[in-house]
Amino acid sequence: MEGQTPPGSDPPPGLRVSEAERDKAAADLAKYCGEGRLTLEEFSQRVGVVLAAKTQADIDAVMSDMPRDANVEVYSSPLPASGWFVAVLSGSSRKGRWRPKPKTKALAVMGGIDLDLRRAEIEGSEVVIRAIAIMGGIQIVVPEGVNVHLGGFSLMGGKDMRVADVPILPGSPVIRVQAFSLMGGVHVRTKRARSVLPGGLSPALESGRSKLANLDKTLANLDKKLAGKDDRPIASRGDGARERSEQRTQRHRDAILDARDGLALASEILDRLSGRTGPNRNAASTGPRMRTAPDGTVTILFSDMSGFTEMTERLGDVESHQLLAVYFQMVRGQATSHGGYEVKCQADEAMLAFSGAGQALRCAIEIQRSLARYRLANVDDPIHAHIGLHTGEAIQDGGDFLGRTVILASRITDEARADEILASALLRELAAGSGDLSFGPARDASLQGVADTQTLYPVIWS
């Protein structure tokens, strides 16, 4: 039975809400979105929760950071409004939190424009985007459930709208796209909202955190059992039986540590989604969570784009830096997947740190494989990289790593050829027990600034 509350009083948090109360909350959210307090993505996500709310507590969770009275406090956004986007033989992109003018124009002439409205602050109840594409392309992204209309005409070009087949959210701002394309294209797409609820985790995120914690406990118990496995005597099994058993157990423990690193990373992602980690964290905590080995060692990976200077000369600054952004995106994706810590990405070089040698080597392999797949699909503008790795003690300084280990890893990277992964002899020795990692013949190299000749091993990845 729907709850009834006396006029002028707040309903108890546990009381079931009525349809009228859901509609009022949705209308308030629409007003806040029109004022610019909420982005389109935040509005989309919060309204979905409000419409499914069963109790007042569910509604309070999404309204906790909004004014209690929707008729007070006129909001003034600190963001400047943007009304013109032009790309002539180049590219233009607007993402993140920004504010389009009620009438916005986008002109692409032999270039590309990408307008992501998911985190945009909308003025009023409607935004009109006049999109003109002449031998170029314009893509407009909106969250699911937003009211979108596409009109205009094309001449030897095209316009299309592919939006999710979901109900239009009540009070949704209207996005009107007036497309005019001449041998070009205008495309409207939806992507699912990623914003999170204020005031705590949603039930889905809370459930996910609970499952991750249980899995981590299970893996920790299994690791303890494996740690004591080789303490038992091995009788009548021939020479080398204990050594083989210890190597097999160590491989299993390494796999468990990698899995726990993955769980730690997933837990941090849920923290970020829930707002538990804010944007003002120090530099040392901006990367994925990294497990530090008990002896204080770390594996440093450098990945440099090969031939970037020549690429810039051939393609120009704009296109070459667009490819550089693609490259860094692939590197960061693999670093995240393998529990790496992004130290920095600058110029044409990425520096990553890992607590485990196996994690770092597998990440390097997947970076090269990702680039190889990219080259198959983009034969005209291929991206190549050379990667070097070394393990040892390093000094942490405000999120950066310093010392001889870092210098050696950098010099090893300089020695690597395009599409090659080079590892130090120490790193190869540490990874010798991993059955999924293979190395090529050793080669000696004199590295710049390093007194002793170093023995290096190429990692087989293809």
C-alpha positions, 0 to 999 in steps of 0.5 A: 500500500502506498504511503500517505504523509501529512501535508508539509511534513517529510515522510519517514525514510522507510515509508513507501512512496507514491507515484506522485512523489516519484513524479515530483522528484523527477520534475525537480531533477529536470529543473535542476538539470535545466539550471545546470546543477546536473549534467545530462548523464547525472540527470539520466541516471538519477531519474532512472533511480527515482522512477524505480524508487520504493521508499523515501530513502531511495529518493533521498539518496539521489536528492541529498546534494540538491536544494530541499526546495526546488523553488530557491537558489538560482544556480549560476554555472561557473563554466563558460558557455561554448557555442561554436566548434570548427574543424578544418582539416583537423579535429575538435573534441569536447568531452567531460563537464562543459556547457553548450549554448542553447544554440550551438553550431558545429562546422567540420570541413574535411575534419572531425568533431566529437561532441559528448553531451553526457556530462554537459550542463544544459541551459533550459529545456532544449539545446539546438545543435546545427551540425554542418559536415562538408567532406567531414564528420560530426559525432554527437553522444548523449546518455540513454533516455534523453529526448533527441531529434535529428533533422536536416538534409544530406547531399552525397552524404549521410546522417543517422541516429542510433539511440538505445531503445529505452523510454524517454525520461520524464522531464528530459531536456530536448536535444535537437540536431539540425544536420546538413552534410555535403559528402560528409556525415552527422551521427548521433549516438547514445552511451549508457550513463556512468555517473553515480549517486551521491550519499553512498553506494547504490545497491549494485555497487555495494553488492559488487564490493561484497563479492570482491571482498569474499573472493579476495578472502578465498584467494588469500586462504588458498595462497596460505595453503599453497605456501605450506604445501611444500613443507610436507616431505616428498618421498620416493619421487626421484631427483628434482621432485621437490624442485618441480613441485616448488616451481609449480606451487610458485606459479600457482601463487603468482597467479593468485597474486595477479588475481588479487591485484585484479580484485584490488583494482576492481575495488578501486574502480568501485570506490571511484564510481561511488565517489569514495575517492575524490579528484584531489588525491595526491599524485601517488594515488592517481593510478591503479592500486599496486601491490608492493613486494615485501622486499621493496622491489618494483618492475619498471616498464617504459613503452615508447612510440617508435618513429614519432618524430618522423610521423609528425613530419609526415602527418603534421602535429594534429594527426600525429597527436591524435595517434599518440592519444590512441597509443596512450589509450591502449597502453593505459587500458593494458596497464589497468587490466594488469594491475599496473601503476601509471607513473606518467605519460609524456612526450611519446613515452609511457612509464608504468610500475608493477609489483610483480614481474609477471604482471609487467611482462604480460602487460608489455605483451598485450600492449604489443598485441593491441598495437598489432591488431590496430595496425591490421585495421589501420594500415595507412597510419600504423603505430609501433612501439618498443618496450623495455623492463627492469626489476629492482629497488626504486625510490618513490617520490610523489608518485614518481619512481627514481634511481638506478632501476628506472635508469636501466629500464629506460636505457633498455627501452632505448636499445629495443627495436620497433615492435620489440620487448626487451627485458633485463637478465634479472627480470628474465630470471624472476619470470623463468618459472612462468610457463606462459612467458618465453624469451629469445636468445640473449644479447649483450648491450652497452647502455648509455651511462651504464658502466657494465655490459648488460645481458638482455632478453627479447620477450616473445609475444607474437 
